[in-house]
Amino acid sequence: MKNIFKLMAMPIMAFSSILALAGCDTDADVASRNISQAADNFEVPRRIVFLNGITDKYILVVEGLCSIGQGQMNKELMVTCKTGPGQFVKHLLGLSDNVTFFAEQLQSVNASTNYYRVVFKPEEIIPDIRIK
C-alpha cells in the first residue's frame, strides 16, 4: 500500500514543481503586464510618434489615453484613444520598411509587482437588450 502512495506522490510533486516554476515572473514582468492592462483600459497617457526613417521627419503624432494593438493585417497598427466619457476614436496605421513608430508613456503610473489585475466589464457580460 505504501508503494502505491509513493507512486502517486511522485507525479503530484512533479506537477506542483512545474506549476511553482511557471509562476516565477520577475517584478518587471508583472509591472509591465499591469501597465499594459492599465493602458488598454485608457488609464495611461501616451504619445505615439510615427517617423519616416528615410527623411527623419515625423509623419504623425497621436497623444492621449490610447491603447495600442496590432491590426488585422501584418503591418498594421491599431491605436484606439478615449476622447471623453464613452467617446473613442480609432486609427489604423500602416507600417512599412521606412516608417516606424515609438510609444512614450507620458506619466508614471502605480503598478504593483505583487498582484495582477483582472478587469470585468459588466456591459460585456450582461447583454444590452433593447425593446422596440
N, CA, C and O atoms as a Tinker XYZ file with bonds, in Angstrom:
   528  protein
     1  N      0.812000   -1.189000    0.000000    73     2
     2  CA     0.000000    0.000000    0.000000    64     1     3
     3  C      0.865000    1.267000    0.000000    63     2     4     5
     4  O      0.523000    2.261000   -0.641000    81     3
     5  N      1.994000    1.218000    0.730000    73     3     6
     6  CA     2.893000    2.362000    0.780000    64     5     7
     7  C      3.474000    2.660000   -0.592000    63     6     8     9
     8  O      3.683000    3.822000   -0.940000    81     7
     9  N      3.738000    1.610000   -1.381000    73     7    10
    10  CA     4.305000    1.800000   -2.711000    64     9    11
    11  C      3.340000    2.548000   -3.617000    63    10    12    13
    12  O      3.769000    3.355000   -4.442000    81    11
    13  N      2.045000    2.295000   -3.478000    73    11    14
    14  CA     1.039000    2.982000   -4.298000    64    13    15
    15  C      1.042000    4.477000   -3.980000    63    14    16    17
    16  O      0.963000    5.313000   -4.879000    81    15
    17  N      1.134000    4.804000   -2.680000    73    15    18
    18  CA     1.172000    6.212000   -2.294000    64    17    19
    19  C      2.434000    6.892000   -2.823000    63    18    20    21
    20  O      2.394000    8.042000   -3.261000    81    19
    21  N      3.556000    6.168000   -2.776000    73    19    22
    22  CA     4.796000    6.722000   -3.308000    64    21    23
    23  C      4.682000    6.953000   -4.809000    63    22    24    25
    24  O      5.136000    7.977000   -5.320000    81    23
    25  N      4.074000    5.998000   -5.517000    73    23    26
    26  CA     3.903000    6.137000   -6.963000    64    25    27
    27  C      2.982000    7.302000   -7.305000    63    26    28    29
    28  O      3.200000    8.006000   -8.291000    81    27
    29  N      1.952000    7.502000   -6.485000    73    27    30
    30  CA     1.016000    8.608000   -6.744000    64    29    31
    31  C      1.636000    9.947000   -6.348000    63    30    32    33
    32  O      1.353000   10.971000   -6.971000    81    31
    33  N      2.469000    9.942000   -5.329000    73    31    34
    34  CA     3.053000   11.192000   -4.838000    64    33    35
    35  C      4.059000   11.777000   -5.825000    63    34    36    37
    36  O      4.168000   12.998000   -5.939000    81    35
    37  N      4.789000   10.935000   -6.532000    73    35    38
    38  CA     5.816000   11.423000   -7.462000    64    37    39
    39  C      5.231000   12.317000   -8.558000    63    38    40    41
    40  O      5.717000   13.433000   -8.744000    81    39
    41  N      4.191000   11.862000   -9.302000    73    39    42
    42  CA     3.641000   12.753000  -10.332000    64    41    43
    43  C      3.021000   14.025000   -9.754000    63    42    44    45
    44  O      3.101000   15.091000  -10.365000    81    43
    45  N      2.411000   13.912000   -8.589000    73    43    46
    46  CA     1.795000   15.086000   -7.960000    64    45    47
    47  C      2.880000   16.103000   -7.590000    63    46    48    49
    48  O      2.708000   17.301000   -7.816000    81    47
    49  N      3.986000   15.635000   -7.027000    73    47    50
    50  CA     5.082000   16.531000   -6.665000    64    49    51
    51  C      5.716000   17.152000   -7.910000    63    50    52    53
    52  O      6.054000   18.336000   -7.911000    81    51
    53  N      5.875000   16.362000   -8.958000    73    51    54
    54  CA     6.464000   16.895000  -10.199000    64    53    55
    55  C      5.562000   17.970000  -10.803000    63    54    56    57
    56  O      6.042000   19.013000  -11.247000    81    55
    57  N      4.258000   17.711000  -10.817000    73    55    58
    58  CA     3.303000   18.670000  -11.374000    64    57    59
    59  C      3.297000   19.958000  -10.563000    63    58    60    61
    60  O      3.268000   21.049000  -11.132000    81    59
    61  N      3.325000   19.837000   -9.209000    73    59    62
    62  CA     3.333000   21.054000   -8.399000    64    61    63
    63  C      4.630000   21.830000   -8.563000    63    62    64    65
    64  O      4.616000   23.059000   -8.488000    81    63
    65  N      5.747000   21.153000   -8.784000    73    63    66
    66  CA     7.013000   21.854000   -9.031000    64    65    67
    67  C      6.954000   22.631000  -10.336000    63    66    68    69
    68  O      7.432000   23.763000  -10.414000    81    67
    69  N      6.368000   22.024000  -11.357000    73    67    70
    70  CA     6.227000   22.706000  -12.648000    64    69    71
    71  C      5.345000   23.939000  -12.498000    63    70    72    73
    72  O      5.663000   25.000000  -13.034000    81    71
    73  N      4.239000   23.803000  -11.771000    73    71    74
    74  CA     3.353000   24.955000  -11.551000    64    73    75
    75  C      4.059000   26.057000  -10.773000    63    74    76    77
    76  O      3.885000   27.236000  -11.081000    81    75
    77  N      4.847000   25.693000   -9.777000    73    75    78
    78  CA     5.543000   26.700000   -8.983000    64    77    79
    79  C      6.576000   27.441000   -9.833000    63    78    80    81
    80  O      6.723000   28.657000   -9.707000    81    79
    81  N      7.286000   26.720000  -10.691000    73    79    82
    82  CA     8.281000   27.367000  -11.542000    64    81    83
    83  C      7.631000   28.210000  -12.626000    63    82    84    85
    84  O      8.185000   29.237000  -13.017000    81    83
    85  N      6.475000   27.803000  -13.117000    73    83    86
    86  CA     5.796000   28.563000  -14.162000    64    85    87
    87  C      5.313000   29.904000  -13.648000    63    86    88    89
    88  O      5.159000   30.841000  -14.432000    81    87
    89  N      5.071000   30.022000  -12.361000    73    87    90
    90  CA     4.586000   31.263000  -11.783000    64    89    91
    91  C      5.689000   32.208000  -11.367000    63    90    92    93
    92  O      5.414000   33.207000  -10.701000    81    91
    93  N      6.930000   31.931000  -11.734000    73    91    94
    94  CA     8.069000   32.754000  -11.323000    64    93    95
    95  C      8.310000   33.879000  -12.322000    63    94    96    97
    96  O      9.260000   33.824000  -13.103000    81    95
    97  N      7.478000   34.873000  -12.301000    73    95    98
    98  CA     7.691000   36.062000  -13.126000    64    97    99
    99  C      8.539000   37.047000  -12.341000    63    98   100   101
   100  O      8.482000   37.091000  -11.112000    81    99
   101  N      9.319000   37.830000  -13.056000    73    99   102
   102  CA    10.085000   38.870000  -12.384000    64   101   103
   103  C      9.146000   40.024000  -12.044000    63   102   104   105
   104  O      8.053000   40.132000  -12.600000    81   103
   105  N      9.579000   40.874000  -11.137000    73   103   106
   106  CA     8.785000   42.059000  -10.785000    64   105   107
   107  C      8.544000   42.927000  -12.014000    63   106   108   109
   108  O      7.466000   43.500000  -12.177000    81   107
   109  N      9.549000   43.021000  -12.872000    73   107   110
   110  CA     9.413000   43.837000  -14.086000    64   109   111
   111  C      8.349000   43.271000  -15.013000    63   110   112   113
   112  O      7.593000   44.031000  -15.620000    81   111
   113  N      8.275000   41.936000  -15.134000    73   111   114
   114  CA     7.248000   41.313000  -15.983000    64   113   115
   115  C      5.851000   41.616000  -15.463000    63   114   116   117
   116  O      4.956000   41.953000  -16.239000    81   115
   117  N      5.661000   41.498000  -14.155000    73   115   118
   118  CA     4.346000   41.745000  -13.558000    64   117   119
   119  C      3.970000   43.214000  -13.707000    63   118   120   121
   120  O      2.838000   43.524000  -14.080000    81   119
   121  N      4.911000   44.134000  -13.418000    73   119   122
   122  CA     4.631000   45.567000  -13.549000    64   121   123
   123  C      4.333000   45.920000  -14.998000    63   122   124   125
   124  O      3.419000   46.701000  -15.262000    81   123
   125  N      5.077000   45.366000  -15.936000    73   123   126
   126  CA     4.854000   45.641000  -17.354000    64   125   127
   127  C      3.471000   45.179000  -17.797000    63   126   128   129
   128  O      2.770000   45.890000  -18.518000    81   127
   129  N      3.085000   43.983000  -17.359000    73   127   130
   130  CA     1.761000   43.466000  -17.709000    64   129   131
   131  C      0.663000   44.346000  -17.118000    63   130   132   133
   132  O     -0.343000   44.612000  -17.776000    81   131
   133  N      0.853000   44.804000  -15.866000    73   131   134
   134  CA    -0.146000   45.667000  -15.229000    64   133   135
   135  C     -0.239000   47.025000  -15.918000    63   134   136   137
   136  O     -1.337000   47.562000  -16.067000    81   135
   137  N      0.898000   47.592000  -16.342000    73   135   138
   138  CA     0.871000   48.869000  -17.062000    64   137   139
   139  C      0.176000   48.697000  -18.415000    63   138   140   141
   140  O     -0.609000   49.553000  -18.823000    81   139
   141  N      0.459000   47.604000  -19.105000    73   139   142
   142  CA    -0.193000   47.350000  -20.397000    64   141   143
   143  C     -1.697000   47.227000  -20.234000    63   142   144   145
   144  O     -2.460000   47.756000  -21.042000    81   143
   145  N     -2.124000   46.529000  -19.189000    73   143   146
   146  CA    -3.560000   46.390000  -18.966000    64   145   147
   147  C     -4.187000   47.730000  -18.601000    63   146   148   149
   148  O     -5.302000   48.024000  -19.032000    81   147
   149  N     -3.490000   48.545000  -17.817000    73   147   150
   150  CA    -3.999000   49.878000  -17.485000    64   149   151
   151  C     -4.112000   50.729000  -18.741000    63   150   152   153
   152  O     -5.083000   51.470000  -18.899000    81   151
   153  N     -3.138000   50.634000  -19.633000    73   151   154
   154  CA    -3.193000   51.392000  -20.890000    64   153   155
   155  C     -4.352000   50.912000  -21.754000    63   154   156   157
   156  O     -5.013000   51.723000  -22.403000    81   155
   157  N     -4.608000   49.613000  -21.773000    73   155   158
   158  CA    -5.732000   49.089000  -22.548000    64   157   159
   159  C     -7.072000   49.506000  -21.950000    63   158   160   161
   160  O     -8.097000   49.436000  -22.628000    81   159
   161  N     -7.077000   49.937000  -20.693000    73   159   162
   162  CA    -8.284000   50.455000  -20.049000    64   161   163
   163  C     -8.289000   51.983000  -20.032000    63   162   164   165
   164  O     -9.042000   52.594000  -19.274000    81   163
   165  N     -7.442000   52.606000  -20.873000    73   163   166
   166  CA    -7.384000   54.057000  -21.051000    64   165   167
   167  C     -7.074000   54.799000  -19.762000    63   166   168   169
   168  O     -7.687000   55.823000  -19.461000    81   167
   169  N     -6.113000   54.273000  -19.000000    73   167   170
   170  CA    -5.691000   54.895000  -17.746000    64   169   171
   171  C     -4.283000   55.482000  -17.843000    63   170   172   173
   172  O     -3.818000   56.112000  -16.894000    81   171
   173  N     -3.595000   55.288000  -18.973000    73   171   174
   174  CA    -2.200000   55.706000  -19.107000    64   173   175
   175  C     -2.074000   56.674000  -20.284000    63   174   176   177
   176  O     -2.367000   56.299000  -21.419000    81   175
   177  N     -1.641000   57.916000  -20.030000    73   175   178
   178  CA    -1.437000   58.844000  -21.148000    64   177   179
   179  C     -0.189000   58.456000  -21.944000    63   178   180   181
   180  O      0.863000   58.165000  -21.375000    81   179
   181  N     -0.330000   58.460000  -23.264000    73   179   182
   182  CA     0.771000   58.078000  -24.154000    64   181   183
   183  C      0.934000   59.076000  -25.286000    63   182   184   185
   184  O      0.005000   59.798000  -25.646000    81   183
   185  N      2.132000   59.098000  -25.833000    73   183   186
   186  CA     2.399000   59.814000  -27.074000    64   185   187
   187  C      2.964000   58.782000  -28.040000    63   186   188   189
   188  O      3.974000   58.142000  -27.746000    81   187
   189  N      2.322000   58.619000  -29.184000    73   187   190
   190  CA     2.760000   57.661000  -30.196000    64   189   191
   191  C      3.212000   58.466000  -31.409000    63   190   192   193
   192  O      2.430000   59.218000  -31.991000    81   191
   193  N      4.469000   58.304000  -31.784000    73   191   194
   194  CA     5.071000   59.088000  -32.859000    64   193   195
   195  C      5.429000   58.162000  -34.008000    63   194   196   197
   196  O      6.064000   57.127000  -33.806000    81   195
   197  N      5.016000   58.539000  -35.224000    73   195   198
   198  CA     5.360000   57.800000  -36.438000    64   197   199
   199  C      6.432000   58.574000  -37.175000    63   198   200   201
   200  O      6.296000   59.776000  -37.407000    81   199
   201  N      7.492000   57.885000  -37.540000    73   199   202
   202  CA     8.676000   58.520000  -38.083000    64   201   203
   203  C      9.049000   57.889000  -39.418000    63   202   204   205
   204  O      9.065000   56.666000  -39.555000    81   203
   205  N      9.350000   58.740000  -40.405000    73   203   206
   206  CA     9.863000   58.265000  -41.682000    64   205   207
   207  C     11.368000   58.086000  -41.520000    63   206   208   209
   208  O     12.089000   59.048000  -41.258000    81   207
   209  N     11.835000   56.855000  -41.674000    73   207   210
   210  CA    13.239000   56.550000  -41.463000    64   209   211
   211  C     14.157000   57.094000  -42.531000    63   210   212   213
   212  O     15.360000   57.212000  -42.299000    81   211
   213  N     13.633000   57.427000  -43.688000    73   211   214
   214  CA    14.467000   57.963000  -44.771000    64   213   215
   215  C     14.652000   59.462000  -44.607000    63   214   216   217
   216  O     15.769000   59.971000  -44.701000    81   215
   217  N     13.547000   60.172000  -44.359000    73   215   218
   218  CA    13.635000   61.633000  -44.240000    64   217   219
   219  C     13.870000   62.094000  -42.804000    63   218   220   221
   220  O     14.153000   63.270000  -42.577000    81   219
   221  N     13.758000   61.189000  -41.829000    73   219   222
   222  CA    13.886000   61.520000  -40.405000    64   221   223
   223  C     12.881000   62.567000  -39.956000    63   222   224   225
   224  O     13.171000   63.358000  -39.059000    81   223
   225  N     11.710000   62.580000  -40.565000    73   223   226
   226  CA    10.665000   63.542000  -40.203000    64   225   227
   227  C      9.476000   62.796000  -39.599000    63   226   228   229
   228  O      9.177000   61.653000  -39.946000    81   227
   229  N      8.806000   63.509000  -38.666000    73   227   230
   230  CA     7.592000   62.962000  -38.084000    64   229   231
   231  C      6.489000   62.936000  -39.123000    63   230   232   233
   232  O      6.307000   63.900000  -39.867000    81   231
   233  N      5.761000   61.846000  -39.175000    73   231   234
   234  CA     4.620000   61.747000  -40.071000    64   233   235
   235  C      3.345000   62.075000  -39.303000    63   234   236   237
   236  O      2.461000   62.771000  -39.802000    81   235
   237  N      3.268000   61.558000  -38.078000    73   235   238
   238  CA     2.042000   61.668000  -37.303000    64   237   239
   239  C      2.379000   61.535000  -35.826000    63   238   240   241
   240  O      3.270000   60.770000  -35.457000    81   239
   241  N      1.672000   62.273000  -34.983000    73   239   242
   242  CA     1.792000   62.130000  -33.537000    64   241   243
   243  C      0.380000   61.963000  -32.984000    63   242   244   245
   244  O     -0.499000   62.779000  -33.259000    81   243
   245  N      0.165000   60.909000  -32.207000    73   243   246
   246  CA    -1.111000   60.676000  -31.534000    64   245   247
   247  C     -0.823000   60.740000  -30.042000    63   246   248   249
   248  O      0.067000   60.049000  -29.548000    81   247
   249  N     -1.577000   61.570000  -29.321000    73   247   250
   250  CA    -1.321000   61.751000  -27.900000    64   249   251
   251  C     -2.627000   61.676000  -27.133000    63   250   252   253
   252  O     -3.636000   62.231000  -27.568000    81   251
   253  N     -2.619000   60.991000  -25.990000    73   251   254
   254  CA    -3.793000   60.901000  -25.141000    64   253   255
   255  C     -3.858000   59.569000  -24.423000    63   254   256   257
   256  O     -2.865000   58.850000  -24.313000    81   255
   257  N     -5.051000   59.254000  -23.937000    73   255   258
   258  CA    -5.290000   57.967000  -23.275000    64   257   259
   259  C     -5.535000   56.938000  -24.359000    63   258   260   261
   260  O     -6.676000   56.724000  -24.771000    81   259
   261  N     -4.475000   56.300000  -24.824000    73   259   262
   262  CA    -4.538000   55.456000  -26.018000    64   261   263
   263  C     -4.087000   54.032000  -25.737000    63   262   264   265
   264  O     -3.174000   53.783000  -24.950000    81   263
   265  N     -4.756000   53.115000  -26.403000    73   263   266
   266  CA    -4.396000   51.702000  -26.381000    64   265   267
   267  C     -3.813000   51.345000  -27.746000    63   266   268   269
   268  O     -4.325000   51.777000  -28.778000    81   267
   269  N     -2.752000   50.562000  -27.744000    73   267   270
   270  CA    -2.089000   50.179000  -28.990000    64   269   271
   271  C     -2.290000   48.685000  -29.201000    63   270   272   273
   272  O     -2.139000   47.889000  -28.274000    81   271
   273  N     -2.630000   48.319000  -30.425000    73   271   274
   274  CA    -2.792000   46.905000  -30.754000    64   273   275
   275  C     -2.409000   46.649000  -32.189000    63   274   276   277
   276  O     -2.208000   47.574000  -32.975000    81   275
   277  N     -2.312000   45.383000  -32.516000    73   275   278
   278  CA    -1.984000   45.013000  -33.886000    64   277   279
   279  C     -3.270000   44.968000  -34.696000    63   278   280   281
   280  O     -4.279000   44.430000  -34.240000    81   279
   281  N     -3.232000   45.531000  -35.890000    73   279   282
   282  CA    -4.382000   45.493000  -36.781000    64   281   283
   283  C     -4.572000   44.099000  -37.364000    63   282   284   285
   284  O     -3.841000   43.171000  -37.019000    81   283
   285  N     -5.541000   43.957000  -38.235000    73   283   286
   286  CA    -5.822000   42.650000  -38.835000    64   285   287
   287  C     -4.765000   42.263000  -39.857000    63   286   288   289
   288  O     -4.491000   41.078000  -40.048000    81   287
   289  N     -4.178000   43.237000  -40.508000    73   287   290
   290  CA    -3.116000   42.967000  -41.475000    64   289   291
   291  C     -1.786000   42.894000  -40.722000    63   290   292   293
   292  O     -1.683000   43.347000  -39.582000    81   291
   293  N     -0.782000   42.324000  -41.364000    73   291   294
   294  CA     0.508000   42.102000  -40.711000    64   293   295
   295  C      1.216000   43.403000  -40.336000    63   294   296   297
   296  O      1.732000   43.512000  -39.223000    81   295
   297  N      1.255000   44.376000  -41.218000    73   295   298
   298  CA     1.987000   45.623000  -40.953000    64   297   299
   299  C      1.019000   46.759000  -40.664000    63   298   300   301
   300  O      1.110000   47.833000  -41.259000    81   299
   301  N      0.110000   46.519000  -39.763000    73   299   302
   302  CA    -0.909000   47.498000  -39.414000    64   301   303
   303  C     -0.874000   47.712000  -37.906000    63   302   304   305
   304  O     -0.732000   46.758000  -37.140000    81   303
   305  N     -1.002000   48.942000  -37.492000    73   303   306
   306  CA    -1.062000   49.264000  -36.073000    64   305   307
   307  C     -2.400000   49.916000  -35.789000    63   306   308   309
   308  O     -2.822000   50.824000  -36.505000    81   307
   309  N     -3.061000   49.456000  -34.752000    73   307   310
   310  CA    -4.359000   49.994000  -34.375000    64   309   311
   311  C     -4.175000   50.814000  -33.093000    63   310   312   313
   312  O     -3.680000   50.307000  -32.086000    81   311
   313  N     -4.578000   52.075000  -33.146000    73   311   314
   314  CA    -4.492000   52.961000  -31.986000    64   313   315
   315  C     -5.910000   53.416000  -31.661000    63   314   316   317
   316  O     -6.567000   54.058000  -32.481000    81   315
   317  N     -6.376000   53.079000  -30.464000    73   315   318
   318  CA    -7.709000   53.474000  -30.011000    64   317   319
   319  C     -7.526000   54.423000  -28.840000    63   318   320   321
   320  O     -6.849000   54.092000  -27.867000    81   319
   321  N     -8.133000   55.613000  -28.930000    73   319   322
   322  CA    -7.967000   56.631000  -27.888000    64   321   323
   323  C     -9.322000   57.025000  -27.320000    63   322   324   325
   324  O    -10.319000   57.100000  -28.037000    81   323
   325  N     -9.335000   57.273000  -26.019000    73   323   326
   326  CA   -10.538000   57.753000  -25.339000    64   325   327
   327  C    -10.512000   59.268000  -25.377000    63   326   328   329
   328  O     -9.548000   59.889000  -24.928000    81   327
   329  N    -11.579000   59.871000  -25.918000    73   327   330
   330  CA   -11.627000   61.325000  -26.038000    64   329   331
   331  C    -12.580000   61.971000  -25.041000    63   330   332   333
   332  O    -12.584000   63.193000  -24.896000    81   331
   333  N    -13.385000   61.170000  -24.354000    73   331   334
   334  CA   -14.340000   61.670000  -23.377000    64   333   335
   335  C    -15.100000   60.504000  -22.798000    63   334   336   337
   336  O    -14.847000   59.357000  -23.166000    81   335
   337  N    -16.034000   60.776000  -21.890000    73   335   338
   338  CA   -16.816000   59.687000  -21.306000    64   337   339
   339  C    -17.619000   58.956000  -22.390000    63   338   340   341
   340  O    -18.532000   59.525000  -22.989000    81   339
   341  N    -17.273000   57.713000  -22.627000    73   339   342
   342  CA   -17.972000   56.911000  -23.624000    64   341   343
   343  C    -17.663000   57.294000  -25.060000    63   342   344   345
   344  O    -18.369000   56.867000  -25.973000    81   343
   345  N    -16.614000   58.097000  -25.284000    73   343   346
   346  CA   -16.264000   58.536000  -26.635000    64   345   347
   347  C    -14.848000   58.082000  -26.974000    63   346   348   349
   348  O    -13.909000   58.279000  -26.203000    81   347
   349  N    -14.722000   57.464000  -28.157000    73   347   350
   350  CA   -13.445000   56.893000  -28.573000    64   349   351
   351  C    -13.207000   57.177000  -30.046000    63   350   352   353
   352  O    -14.149000   57.346000  -30.820000    81   351
   353  N    -11.936000   57.227000  -30.425000    73   351   354
   354  CA   -11.556000   57.297000  -31.831000    64   353   355
   355  C    -10.568000   56.163000  -32.087000    63   354   356   357
   356  O     -9.803000   55.771000  -31.206000    81   355
   357  N    -10.604000   55.649000  -33.312000    73   355   358
   358  CA    -9.738000   54.529000  -33.677000    64   357   359
   359  C     -8.984000   54.894000  -34.944000    63   358   360   361
   360  O     -9.572000   55.369000  -35.916000    81   359
   361  N     -7.682000   54.668000  -34.924000    73   359   362
   362  CA    -6.831000   54.940000  -36.069000    64   361   363
   363  C     -6.181000   53.624000  -36.498000    63   362   364   365
   364  O     -5.662000   52.890000  -35.658000    81   363
   365  N     -6.206000   53.327000  -37.772000    73   363   366
   366  CA    -5.467000   52.198000  -38.335000    64   365   367
   367  C     -4.324000   52.775000  -39.144000    63   366   368   369
   368  O     -4.542000   53.546000  -40.078000    81   367
   369  N     -3.126000   52.407000  -38.792000    73   367   370
   370  CA    -1.947000   52.990000  -39.408000    64   369   371
   371  C     -1.094000   51.898000  -40.026000    63   370   372   373
   372  O     -0.837000   50.870000  -39.399000    81   371
   373  N     -0.658000   52.121000  -41.252000    73   371   374
   374  CA     0.189000   51.148000  -41.937000    64   373   375
   375  C      1.652000   51.409000  -41.652000    63   374   376   377
   376  O      2.098000   52.556000  -41.648000    81   375
   377  N      2.390000   50.357000  -41.416000    73   375   378
   378  CA     3.828000   50.456000  -41.209000    64   377   379
   379  C      4.522000   49.884000  -42.432000    63   378   380   381
   380  O      4.012000   48.967000  -43.075000    81   379
   381  N      5.687000   50.428000  -42.747000    73   379   382
   382  CA     6.443000   49.925000  -43.894000    64   381   383
   383  C      7.909000   49.808000  -43.511000    63   382   384   385
   384  O      8.278000   49.992000  -42.351000    81   383
   385  N      8.736000   49.501000  -44.494000    73   383   386
   386  CA    10.161000   49.351000  -44.222000    64   385   387
   387  C     10.799000   50.657000  -43.757000    63   386   388   389
   388  O     11.778000   50.638000  -43.011000    81   387
   389  N     10.256000   51.783000  -44.191000    73   387   390
   390  CA    10.868000   53.060000  -43.812000    64   389   391
   391  C     10.023000   53.865000  -42.829000    63   390   392   393
   392  O     10.412000   54.973000  -42.457000    81   391
   393  N      8.884000   53.341000  -42.401000    73   391   394
   394  CA     8.047000   54.028000  -41.411000    64   393   395
   395  C      8.002000   53.183000  -40.149000    63   394   396   397
   396  O      7.660000   52.001000  -40.186000    81   395
   397  N      8.349000   53.800000  -39.044000    73   395   398
   398  CA     8.334000   53.109000  -37.764000    64   397   399
   399  C      7.617000   53.980000  -36.740000    63   398   400   401
   400  O      7.278000   55.128000  -37.026000    81   399
   401  N      7.390000   53.444000  -35.565000    73   399   402
   402  CA     6.732000   54.226000  -34.520000    64   401   403
   403  C      7.394000   53.926000  -33.185000    63   402   404   405
   404  O      8.067000   52.908000  -33.017000    81   403
   405  N      7.191000   54.820000  -32.255000    73   403   406
   406  CA     7.522000   54.531000  -30.863000    64   405   407
   407  C      6.444000   55.154000  -29.994000    63   406   408   409
   408  O      5.874000   56.195000  -30.321000    81   407
   409  N      6.185000   54.493000  -28.887000    73   407   410
   410  CA     5.163000   54.955000  -27.955000    64   409   411
   411  C      5.850000   55.330000  -26.648000    63   410   412   413
   412  O      6.649000   54.572000  -26.099000    81   411
   413  N      5.516000   56.507000  -26.177000    73   411   414
   414  CA     6.109000   57.026000  -24.952000    64   413   415
   415  C      5.014000   57.164000  -23.904000    63   414   416   417
   416  O      3.954000   57.728000  -24.176000    81   415
   417  N      5.269000   56.655000  -22.720000    73   415   418
   418  CA     4.341000   56.837000  -21.615000    64   417   419
   419  C      4.629000   58.194000  -21.007000    63   418   420   421
   420  O      5.764000   58.469000  -20.618000    81   419
   421  N      3.610000   59.056000  -20.918000    73   419   422
   422  CA     3.827000   60.451000  -20.527000    64   421   423
   423  C      3.878000   60.686000  -19.022000    63   422   424   425
   424  O      4.448000   61.681000  -18.574000    81   423
   425  N      3.289000   59.781000  -18.232000    73   423   426
   426  CA     3.298000   59.927000  -16.779000    64   425   427
   427  C      3.568000   58.566000  -16.161000    63   426   428   429
   428  O      3.252000   57.531000  -16.748000    81   427
   429  N      4.154000   58.576000  -14.972000    73   427   430
   430  CA     4.313000   57.304000  -14.274000    64   429   431
   431  C      2.964000   56.889000  -13.698000    63   430   432   433
   432  O      2.124000   57.729000  -13.373000    81   431
   433  N      2.779000   55.603000  -13.580000    73   431   434
   434  CA     1.536000   55.068000  -13.024000    64   433   435
   435  C      1.890000   54.073000  -11.929000    63   434   436   437
   436  O      2.976000   53.493000  -11.927000    81   435
   437  N      0.960000   53.883000  -11.000000    73   435   438
   438  CA     1.166000   52.883000   -9.958000    64   437   439
   439  C      0.913000   51.508000  -10.552000    63   438   440   441
   440  O     -0.161000   51.241000  -11.090000    81   439
   441  N      1.903000   50.645000  -10.450000    73   439   442
   442  CA     1.766000   49.278000  -10.943000    64   441   443
   443  C      2.353000   48.346000   -9.902000    63   442   444   445
   444  O      3.559000   48.372000   -9.657000    81   443
   445  N      1.535000   47.540000   -9.300000    73   443   446
   446  CA     2.002000   46.636000   -8.267000    64   445   447
   447  C      2.786000   45.485000   -8.881000    63   446   448   449
   448  O      2.479000   45.025000   -9.981000    81   447
   449  N      3.784000   45.032000   -8.170000    73   447   450
   450  CA     4.536000   43.848000   -8.597000    64   449   451
   451  C      4.100000   42.623000   -7.802000    63   450   452   453
   452  O      4.640000   41.533000   -7.988000    81   451
   453  N      3.125000   42.804000   -6.919000    73   451   454
   454  CA     2.696000   41.706000   -6.056000    64   453   455
   455  C      1.414000   41.030000   -6.507000    63   454   456   457
   456  O      1.075000   39.956000   -6.012000    81   455
   457  N      0.709000   41.633000   -7.425000    73   455   458
   458  CA    -0.523000   41.001000   -7.899000    64   457   459
   459  C     -0.783000   41.433000   -9.324000    63   458   460   461
   460  O     -0.172000   42.377000   -9.825000    81   459
   461  N     -1.686000   40.742000   -9.961000    73   459   462
   462  CA    -2.083000   41.097000  -11.312000    64   461   463
   463  C     -3.527000   41.578000  -11.282000    63   462   464   465
   464  O     -4.237000   41.377000  -10.296000    81   463
   465  N     -3.952000   42.206000  -12.356000    73   463   466
   466  CA    -5.290000   42.775000  -12.425000    64   465   467
   467  C     -6.177000   41.948000  -13.331000    63   466   468   469
   468  O     -5.741000   41.472000  -14.379000    81   467
   469  N     -7.402000   41.784000  -12.930000    73   467   470
   470  CA    -8.444000   41.228000  -13.781000    64   469   471
   471  C     -9.567000   42.248000  -13.776000    63   470   472   473
   472  O    -10.089000   42.595000  -12.716000    81   471
   473  N     -9.942000   42.730000  -14.946000    73   471   474
   474  CA   -10.962000   43.762000  -15.042000    64   473   475
   475  C    -12.185000   43.172000  -15.731000    63   474   476   477
   476  O    -12.120000   42.774000  -16.894000    81   475
   477  N    -13.292000   43.117000  -15.014000    73   475   478
   478  CA   -14.549000   42.662000  -15.588000    64   477   479
   479  C    -15.357000   43.879000  -16.011000    63   478   480   481
   480  O    -15.505000   44.829000  -15.243000    81   479
   481  N    -15.868000   43.851000  -17.206000    73   479   482
   482  CA   -16.710000   44.927000  -17.699000    64   481   483
   483  C    -18.144000   44.406000  -17.724000    63   482   484   485
   484  O    -18.479000   43.562000  -18.555000    81   483
   485  N    -18.999000   44.901000  -16.819000    73   483   486
   486  CA   -20.369000   44.378000  -16.756000    64   485   487
   487  C    -21.125000   44.519000  -18.071000    63   486   488   489
   488  O    -21.964000   43.681000  -18.400000    81   487
   489  N    -20.830000   45.585000  -18.829000    73   487   490
   490  CA   -21.552000   45.772000  -20.085000    64   489   491
   491  C    -21.192000   44.706000  -21.115000    63   490   492   493
   492  O    -21.932000   44.496000  -22.076000    81   491
   493  N    -20.060000   44.035000  -20.918000    73   491   494
   494  CA   -19.685000   42.952000  -21.826000    64   493   495
   495  C    -20.283000   41.619000  -21.381000    63   494   496   497
   496  O    -20.530000   40.740000  -22.207000    81   495
   497  N    -20.515000   41.470000  -20.084000    73   495   498
   498  CA   -21.058000   40.224000  -19.550000    64   497   499
   499  C    -22.577000   40.210000  -19.672000    63   498   500   501
   500  O    -23.161000   39.213000  -20.097000    81   499
   501  N    -23.210000   41.309000  -19.300000    73   499   502
   502  CA   -24.670000   41.414000  -19.349000    64   501   503
   503  C    -25.055000   42.024000  -20.686000    63   502   504   505
   504  O    -24.637000   43.142000  -20.989000    81   503
   505  N    -25.831000   41.330000  -21.485000    73   503   506
   506  CA   -26.181000   41.866000  -22.804000    64   505   507
   507  C    -27.059000   43.112000  -22.713000    63   506   508   509
   508  O    -27.856000   43.269000  -21.788000    81   507
   509  N    -26.889000   43.979000  -23.684000    73   507   510
   510  CA   -27.703000   45.193000  -23.772000    64   509   511
   511  C    -28.942000   44.849000  -24.594000    63   510   512   513
   512  O    -28.874000   44.746000  -25.819000    81   511
   513  N    -30.055000   44.674000  -23.924000    73   511   514
   514  CA   -31.305000   44.287000  -24.589000    64   513   515
   515  C    -32.120000   45.539000  -24.831000    63   514   516   517
   516  O    -32.431000   46.290000  -23.907000    81   515
   517  N    -32.458000   45.748000  -26.089000    73   515   518
   518  CA   -33.274000   46.923000  -26.452000    64   517   519
   519  C    -34.627000   46.425000  -26.962000    63   518   520   521
   520  O    -34.712000   45.580000  -27.853000    81   519
   521  N    -35.649000   46.969000  -26.379000    73   519   522
   522  CA   -37.013000   46.590000  -26.770000    64   521   523
   523  C    -37.582000   47.700000  -27.628000    63   522   524   525
   524  O    -37.564000   48.870000  -27.245000    81   523
   525  N    -38.089000   47.324000  -28.793000    73   523   526
   526  CA   -38.698000   48.316000  -29.688000    64   525   527
   527  C    -40.194000   48.328000  -29.541000    63   526   528
   528  O    -40.875000   49.100000  -30.217000    81   527
